[in-house]
């Protein structure tokens, strides 16, 4: 590999190390430094004798690493100065919002050219300082306005789009905010967002994917490395747009490339045409294992257009048995926010939580549970050394002050903090860990609340039937079958070296038995566990066996479930 490219990668690493974590998060600055990833993305390009007549766009160019590697590979076919000069002037296009990145890319290309031919590059660059989240031409306005005529000339005129779009989330509870006019601007510019959509998280990746497709010729190709949050609910409109408008050639998952990023990444490769019979190649980037999936299988509104991966025959057989006996998900059975987070206090926890009991505060007081410290094992008695004060007046004052501050900035008010529902805290409930490689739950009748590292399921009442159901649900969630399902269906999202995460929407998608006899039997065993923890392991095995019998699992299927869970926990 050329020393200029190696130096660029080294400089990227040094530059990124100097940036604060907050600055990287706010601006989505995570450079691609692994050459294997760079080459995989560039594999969409046909490097042959026709390469210098192709047009390649990198819309968030950074230091230009993808274009540098493209230029190096083109040089292998055409080591002539005139042709490489022509390729730079006519084939390489790059955009960035930061003029410093534009200048760095120009300098890096010039240095690479000089390393080839021992002379300075004197030609022009096709470089644009521009915010690529703003569509250069908006077809939805009355006057069909154009924001940059030079960039407009590239529309439907590019052969390949490559790169690493910035990972910046907007408008979520913890995310960066832009003013409300900008939100409405994005929603009106981008075809992927339905007219009915008024709120919700927007990520730059969503915008870059659609906007980049506008530049591709018919049958042009795109390859990006993006965050695995692409698989989550927030991206359902983006997935639908891609499924209905492009041919998805490949997905490469299980990538961990960016330091300081808790999640993993994936490479997506699409083509600007539609083939209803298209078969997607899915590859595990780490193991090189591949599988093929019909793209049409993902075009499922009821499943939020999720890109589900194929399973082994035995896994599919087990899922078929579960689906036959438990056709309804938890969401179908309980659709009124019975599963939720508790208090959302963000950086104001100290205003509502204290280790000392404060008799002067005229409001309700609850035990306060925090993550794995409180919920350290299945069926545990949650640990608490703090108290949570349900001070509604203080919450309202803080939110009113924030609203006034945000209105002055032109930003639509988002309720910054929320104390949650006191009826949940007053009544029996189940707490569930938000981060674990298996489902960990416990039943609790205390006056209690929790931070957002625990989910809570409550029916907001305390009659005997409610308690029985909650004990059953706790037992079912703690079962091996529930964990097996959650691991295989990526309800538990995990990549090696990263923290496991469980989303409420995914947890809600779990199938749960409605058989009254099974519920009663599991409830009784869970009650026995809480009476005497010394027999917990034996009683857990009995619960598991009840569920295996209910689903008619064979011995080899039970062994497969156990081994699969064990392998996942070791990974």
C-alpha positions in Angstrom: 0.0 0.0 0.0 1.2 3.5 -0.8 2.9 5.3 2.1 0.7 8.4 1.5 -2.4 6.3 2.3 -0.8 4.8 5.4 0.2 8.3 6.6 -3.4 9.5 6.0 -4.8 6.7 8.1 -2.2 7.5 10.8 -3.1 11.2 10.7 -6.8 10.3 10.9 -6.2 8.3 14.1 -4.2 11.1 15.6 -6.8 13.7 14.7 -9.6 11.7 16.1 -7.8 11.0 19.3 -7.5 14.8 19.8 -11.2 15.3 19.5 -13.4 15.2 22.7 -16.0 12.4 22.9 -18.7 15.0 22.9 -17.4 16.7 19.7 -17.1 13.4 17.9 -20.7 12.5 18.9 -22.1 16.0 18.0 -20.5 15.9 14.6 -20.5 12.2 13.9 -16.7 12.3 13.3 -15.6 8.7 13.2 -13.0 8.0 10.5 -12.6 4.7 8.7 -9.1 3.4 9.4 -9.3 -0.3 8.6 -8.1 -1.0 5.1 -10.2 -4.2 4.9 -13.3 -2.1 5.4 -12.2 0.5 2.9 -11.5 -2.2 0.3 -14.8 -4.0 0.9 -16.7 -0.7 0.2 -14.6 -0.1 -2.9 -15.4 -3.6 -4.2 -18.6 -2.2 -5.7 -16.3 -0.4 -8.2 -15.3 -2.2 -11.3 -11.6 -1.6 -11.5 -10.8 -2.3 -15.1 -9.7 -0.5 -18.2 -12.8 1.7 -18.1 -12.2 3.0 -14.6 -11.0 6.5 -15.6 -14.2 7.2 -17.4 -16.3 6.5 -14.2 -17.5 9.2 -11.8 -17.1 8.5 -8.1 -18.6 10.6 -5.3 -17.7 10.7 -1.6 -20.3 12.9 0.1 -18.7 13.2 3.6 -15.1 13.1 2.4 -13.2 13.7 5.6 -9.5 13.1 4.7 -10.4 11.4 1.4 -9.3 7.9 2.4 -11.8 6.2 0.0 -10.8 8.4 -2.9 -7.1 7.9 -2.2 -7.5 4.1 -2.2 -9.6 4.4 -5.4 -6.8 6.4 -7.1 -4.2 3.9 -6.0 -6.1 1.0 -7.5 -6.8 3.0 -10.7 -3.1 3.6 -11.0 -2.5 -0.1 -11.1 -4.4 -0.1 -14.5 -3.2 3.2 -15.7 0.2 4.2 -14.4 0.4 7.0 -17.0 0.4 10.6 -15.7 -2.0 11.9 -18.2 -4.7 9.4 -17.5 -4.5 9.7 -13.7 -4.6 13.5 -14.1 -7.7 13.1 -16.3 -9.3 10.7 -13.7 -8.8 13.2 -10.8 -10.2 16.1 -12.9 -13.2 14.2 -14.3 -13.8 11.1 -12.1 -13.4 12.1 -8.5 -16.0 14.2 -6.7 -16.1 15.0 -3.0 -18.3 17.0 -0.6 -17.9 18.0 3.0 -19.5 20.5 5.3 -16.0 21.3 6.8 -13.7 23.3 4.5 -10.7 22.0 6.4 -11.6 18.5 5.4 -11.9 19.6 1.7 -8.5 21.2 1.9 -7.0 18.1 3.5 -8.4 15.8 0.8 -7.0 18.1 -1.9 -3.6 18.0 -0.2 -3.7 14.2 0.2 -4.7 13.6 -3.4 -1.9 16.0 -4.5 0.6 14.1 -2.3 -0.4 10.8 -3.7 -0.2 12.1 -7.3 3.3 13.4 -6.5 4.3 10.0 -5.1 3.3 8.4 -8.4 5.0 10.8 -10.8 7.5 12.9 -8.8 5.8 16.2 -9.7 3.1 18.4 -8.2 -0.5 18.0 -9.3 -1.6 21.2 -11.1 -5.1 20.3 -12.2 -8.5 21.1 -10.8 -10.6 19.4 -8.1 -14.3 18.6 -8.1 -14.6 19.7 -4.5 -17.7 21.2 -2.8 -18.1 22.6 0.7 -21.8 21.9 1.3 -24.2 20.5 3.9 -25.2 17.2 2.3 -28.2 16.8 4.5 -29.8 19.6 2.5 -31.0 18.2 -0.8 -29.4 20.2 -3.6 -32.7 20.2 -5.5 -36.0 20.0 -3.7 -38.7 18.6 -6.0 -41.4 19.3 -3.4 -41.2 23.1 -3.5 -43.4 25.2 -5.6 -40.5 26.7 -7.6 -38.3 23.6 -7.7 -35.4 25.5 -6.3 -31.8 24.6 -6.6 -29.3 25.3 -3.8 -26.1 24.6 -5.7 -26.0 24.6 -9.5 -22.6 22.9 -9.7 -23.6 20.0 -7.5 -27.0 19.8 -9.3 -25.2 18.8 -12.4 -24.1 15.6 -10.7 -27.7 14.4 -10.1 -28.3 11.1 -11.9 -24.7 11.4 -13.3 -22.6 9.4 -10.8 -21.5 5.8 -11.2 -20.5 5.1 -7.6 -21.1 6.7 -4.2 -18.9 5.5 -1.4 -18.0 6.5 2.1 -18.8 6.8 5.8 -21.7 9.2 6.5 -21.6 11.1 9.8 -23.5 9.4 12.6 -25.5 12.2 14.1 -29.0 11.7 15.6 -31.4 14.6 15.8 -34.4 15.3 18.0 -34.3 12.2 20.1 -34.6 12.8 23.9 -30.8 12.8 24.4 -29.8 13.9 20.9 -28.6 17.0 19.2 -31.4 19.5 18.4 -31.9 21.7 15.4 -34.6 24.3 15.2 -38.2 23.2 14.3 -38.0 24.8 10.9 -35.0 22.5 10.1 -37.0 19.4 11.3 -39.9 20.3 9.0 -37.4 21.0 6.2 -36.0 17.5 6.5 -39.4 15.9 6.7 -40.6 17.8 3.6 -37.4 17.3 1.5 -37.0 13.5 1.9 -39.3 11.0 0.2 -38.7 8.3 2.7 -40.6 10.1 5.5 -44.4 9.8 5.2 -46.5 12.9 5.3 -48.1 11.6 8.5 -44.7 11.7 10.3 -44.4 14.7 12.6 -42.0 13.5 15.3 -39.3 11.0 15.9 -35.6 10.6 15.6 -33.8 11.6 12.4 -30.2 10.5 11.7 -27.9 11.9 9.1 -27.4 8.3 7.8 -31.1 8.3 6.8 -30.6 11.5 4.9 -27.2 10.5 3.3 -28.6 7.3 2.0 -31.6 8.8 0.2 -29.7 11.9 -1.0 -26.8 9.9 -2.4 -29.2 7.7 -4.4 -30.4 10.9 -6.2 -26.9 11.2 -7.7 -26.6 7.7 -9.1 -27.1 6.8 -12.7 -29.5 4.0 -13.5 -27.7 0.8 -12.2 -25.2 3.0 -10.3 -24.0 1.6 -7.0 -23.6 2.8 -3.4 -21.6 1.4 -0.5 -21.6 2.9 3.0 -20.4 1.8 6.4 -23.1 2.7 8.9 -24.1 2.0 12.5 -26.1 -1.1 13.3 -28.9 1.1 14.6 -30.0 0.9 11.0 -31.7 -2.3 12.1 -33.8 -0.5 14.7 -37.3 0.8 14.6 -36.2 4.4 14.0 -35.0 3.4 10.5 -38.1 1.6 9.4 -38.9 4.4 6.8 -35.4 4.3 5.5 -35.5 0.5 5.1 -38.8 0.6 3.4 -37.5 3.3 1.0 -34.5 1.1 0.1 -36.5 -2.0 -0.3 -39.0 -0.3 -2.6 -36.5 1.6 -4.7 -33.2 -0.2 -4.9 -31.6 -3.6 -5.3 -29.8 -4.4 -2.1 -26.7 -6.4 -3.2 -25.0 -7.1 0.1 -25.0 -6.5 3.8 -21.8 -7.1 5.8 -22.4 -7.1 9.5 -20.5 -7.8 12.8 -18.0 -5.0 12.3 -16.4 -3.1 15.2 -14.4 -0.3 13.7 -14.9 2.9 15.6 -13.3 3.5 19.0 -15.7 5.1 21.5 -18.8 3.8 19.8 -20.8 1.3 21.9 -22.6 -0.3 19.0 -21.2 -2.1 15.9 -21.3 -1.2 12.3 -22.4 -2.8 9.0 -21.6 -2.2 5.3 -24.6 -1.8 3.0 -24.2 -2.1 -0.8 -27.2 -1.1 -3.0 -27.8 -0.6 -6.7 -30.0 2.1 -8.2 -32.6 -0.2 -9.8 -35.3 -2.6 -8.5 -35.4 -6.3 -8.9 -38.3 -8.0 -7.1 -36.5 -11.3 -7.3 -33.3 -10.0 -5.9 -31.3 -12.2 -3.5 -29.2 -10.3 -0.9 -25.8 -11.7 0.1 -25.4 -11.4 3.8 -21.8 -11.8 5.2 -20.5 -11.9 8.7 -17.5 -9.6 8.4 -15.5 -11.3 11.2 -16.1 -15.0 10.3 -16.6 -14.6 6.5 -19.8 -16.8 6.8 -22.4 -16.0 4.2 -26.0 -16.6 3.6 -28.5 -15.6 0.9 -31.9 -14.0 1.6 -34.7 -12.9 -0.7 -35.0 -9.2 -0.6 -38.8 -9.5 -0.9 -38.9 -11.3 2.5 -37.9 -8.0 4.2 -40.7 -6.0 2.6 -43.0 -6.7 5.6 -44.8 -3.7 7.1 -45.9 -5.8 10.2 -42.2 -6.4 10.9 -41.2 -2.8 10.4 -39.3 -3.8 7.2 -36.6 -5.3 9.4 -33.7 -7.1 7.7 -34.1 -10.5 9.3 -31.3 -13.0 8.8 -31.9 -16.6 8.0 -31.7 -19.2 10.7 -30.6 -22.8 10.9 -33.3 -25.5 10.3 -33.4 -26.4 14.0 -33.7 -22.8 15.1 -36.5 -22.2 12.5 -38.3 -25.4 13.7 -38.2 -24.1 17.3 -39.5 -20.7 16.3 -42.3 -22.4 14.3 -43.4 -24.3 17.5 -43.2 -21.1 19.5 -45.3 -19.2 17.0 -47.9 -21.9 16.8 -48.5 -22.0 20.6 -47.8 -18.3 21.3 -49.0 -16.3 18.3 -49.5 -13.0 20.2 -46.6 -10.8 21.2 -46.4 -8.9 24.5 -47.3 -5.7 22.5 -50.5 -7.3 21.1 -51.5 -8.4 24.6 -50.6 -5.1 26.3 -50.6 -2.0 24.1 -51.0 0.8 26.7 -47.4 1.4 27.7 -47.4 -1.4 30.3 -43.7 -1.8 29.4 -41.8 1.4 29.7 -38.8 3.2 31.3 -39.2 4.7 34.7 -37.7 8.1 35.6 -35.9 10.0 32.8 -33.8 12.4 34.8 -30.7 12.8 32.6 -28.2 15.2 34.2 -30.7 16.4 36.9 -30.8 13.2 38.9 -29.3 15.0 42.0 -32.4 17.2 42.1 -34.7 14.2 42.7 -32.5 11.4 44.1 -30.8 11.4 47.5 -29.1 8.8 49.7 -30.6 10.5 52.7 -34.3 10.5 53.6 -35.6 14.1 53.5 -38.6 14.6 55.7 -39.0 18.2 54.5 -39.9 17.2 50.9 -43.7 17.2 50.6 -44.0 14.5 47.9 -44.0 10.7 47.4 -40.8 8.8 48.1 -39.6 5.6 46.5 -36.7 3.2 46.6 -34.5 4.0 43.6 -32.9 1.1 41.6 -29.9 1.6 39.3 -29.0 -1.0 36.6 -27.0 -4.1 37.4 -26.2 -2.8 40.8 -29.8 -3.2 41.7 -30.9 -6.0 39.4 -27.8 -8.2 39.8 -29.4 -11.6 39.0 -32.7 -13.2 38.0 -35.3 -13.2 40.8 -33.1 -11.1 43.1 -34.4 -8.7 45.7 -33.3 -5.4 44.1 -30.6 -3.5 46.0 -31.2 0.2 46.7 -29.3 2.8 48.7 -31.0 5.8 47.4 -34.5 7.5 47.4 -36.4 9.0 44.6 -38.7 11.9 45.3 -41.6 12.3 43.0 -41.5 16.1 43.0 -44.0 17.0 40.3 -43.8 20.8 40.9 -40.0 20.7 40.5 -40.3 18.7 37.3 -42.8 21.2 35.9 -40.7 24.2 36.8 -37.6 22.6 35.2 -39.5 21.7 32.0 -41.1 25.2 31.8 -37.7 26.8 32.1 -36.3 24.6 29.4 -39.2 25.2 27.1 -38.7 28.9 27.4 -35.0 28.5 26.7 -35.6 26.3 23.6 -38.4 28.5 22.2 -35.9 31.4 22.2 -33.6 29.2 20.1 -36.4 28.3 17.7 -36.4 24.6 18.8 -39.6 22.8 19.4 -40.0 21.9 23.1 -39.1 18.4 24.1 -39.9 17.4 27.6 -36.4 17.2 29.0 -37.1 15.2 32.1 -40.0 12.9 33.2 -40.7 11.4 36.6 -42.8 8.6 35.1 -46.1 7.2 36.3 -46.5 7.0 40.1 -49.1 4.3 39.7 -46.4 2.1 38.3 -44.2 2.8 41.3 -47.1 2.2 43.8 -48.1 -1.2 42.5 -46.4 -4.6 41.9 -44.2 -4.6 38.9 -41.4 -6.4 37.0 -38.0 -4.8 36.5 -35.9 -5.9 33.5 -32.3 -5.1 32.8 -31.7 -2.9 29.7 -28.1 -4.2 29.2 -27.4 -7.9 29.5 -26.5 -10.9 27.3 -29.6 -12.7 28.6 -33.0 -11.5 29.9 -32.7 -10.7 33.6 -35.9 -9.8 35.4 -37.3 -9.7 38.9 -40.8 -9.2 40.5 -41.1 -6.4 43.0 -43.9 -5.2 45.3 -42.0 -2.4 47.0 -42.7 1.3 46.5 -40.0 1.6 44.0 -38.7 3.4 40.9 -35.6 3.1 38.7 -33.3 5.0 36.3 -33.5 4.4 32.6 -31.1 1.4 32.7 -34.0 -0.7 33.9 -37.3 -1.3 32.1 -40.5 -1.8 34.1 -43.7 -3.8 33.3 -46.7 -2.9 35.4 -50.5 -3.2 35.1 -50.9 -0.4 37.6 -53.0 -2.4 40.0 -52.5 -4.9 42.8 -55.3 -7.5 42.8 -54.4 -11.2 43.1 -54.8 -11.9 39.4 -52.4 -9.1 38.5 -49.8 -10.4 40.9 -50.2 -13.9 39.5 -49.7 -12.7 35.9 -46.7 -10.6 36.8 -45.0 -13.6 38.5 -45.8 -15.7 35.5 -44.3 -13.1 33.1 -41.2 -12.8 35.3 -40.8 -16.5 35.2 -41.3 -16.7 31.4 -38.9 -13.8 30.7 -36.2 -15.4 32.9 -36.6 -18.8 31.1 -34.1 -20.2 28.7 -36.6 -20.2 25.8 -37.1 -16.4 26.2 -33.4 -15.7 26.3 -32.8 -18.1 23.3 -35.5 -16.2 21.3 -34.1 -12.8 22.4 -30.6 -13.7 21.3 -31.6 -15.2 18.0 -34.0 -12.5 17.0 -31.6 -9.7 18.2 -34.0 -8.5 20.9 -30.6 -8.5 22.7 -28.4 -6.5 20.4 -24.8 -7.5 20.9 -21.5 -7.3 19.0 -18.2 -8.6 20.4 -16.4 -6.0 22.4 -19.6 -3.9 22.8 -22.2 -3.5 25.5 -25.4 -5.6 24.9 -28.5 -3.5 24.5 -32.3 -4.3 24.7 -34.8 -1.9 23.2 -38.3 -1.6 24.5 -39.8 -2.0 21.0 -37.9 -5.3 20.5 -38.7 -6.6 24.0 -42.4 -5.9 23.2 -42.1 -8.1 20.2 -41.5 -11.2 22.3 -44.2 -13.9 21.9 -45.7 -14.7 25.3 -48.0 -17.7 26.1 -51.6 -17.0 27.0 -52.4 -20.5 28.2 -53.9 -20.0 31.7 -52.8 -23.4 33.0 -49.2 -22.7 32.1 -49.4 -19.2 33.6 -50.7 -20.6 36.9 -48.0 -23.3 37.1 -45.2 -20.9 36.4 -46.6 -18.4 38.8 -46.6 -21.0 41.6 -42.9 -21.9 40.9 -41.9 -18.3 40.8 -43.6 -17.7 44.1 -41.7 -20.7 45.6 -38.4 -19.1 44.4 -39.1 -15.9 46.2 -40.0 -17.8 49.4 -36.8 -19.8 49.4 -33.9 -18.8 47.1 -31.8 -21.8 48.1 -33.8 -24.0 45.7 -33.8 -21.4 42.9 -31.8 -23.4 40.4 -34.0 -26.5 40.8 -37.2 -24.4 40.4 -35.8 -22.6 37.4 -35.2 -26.0 35.7 -38.8 -26.9 36.4 -40.0 -23.7 34.8 -37.9 -24.3 31.8 -39.2 -27.9 31.5 -42.8 -26.6 31.7 -42.1 -24.3 28.8 -40.3 -27.0 26.8 -43.2 -29.3 27.2 -45.7 -26.6 26.3 -43.9 -26.0 23.0 -43.4 -29.7 22.4 -39.6 -29.4 22.1 -37.7 -32.6 21.5 -34.5 -33.5 23.4 -32.2 -32.5 20.6 -34.0 -29.1 20.4 -33.7 -28.5 24.1 -30.0 -29.3 24.0 -29.6 -26.9 21.1 -31.3 -24.1 23.0 -29.0 -24.7 26.0 -25.8 -24.9 23.9 -26.8 -21.8 21.9 -27.3 -19.7 25.0 -24.0 -21.0 26.4 -22.1 -20.1 23.3 -23.7 -16.6 23.2 -22.8 -15.9 26.8 -19.2 -16.9 26.1 -18.9 -14.8 23.0 
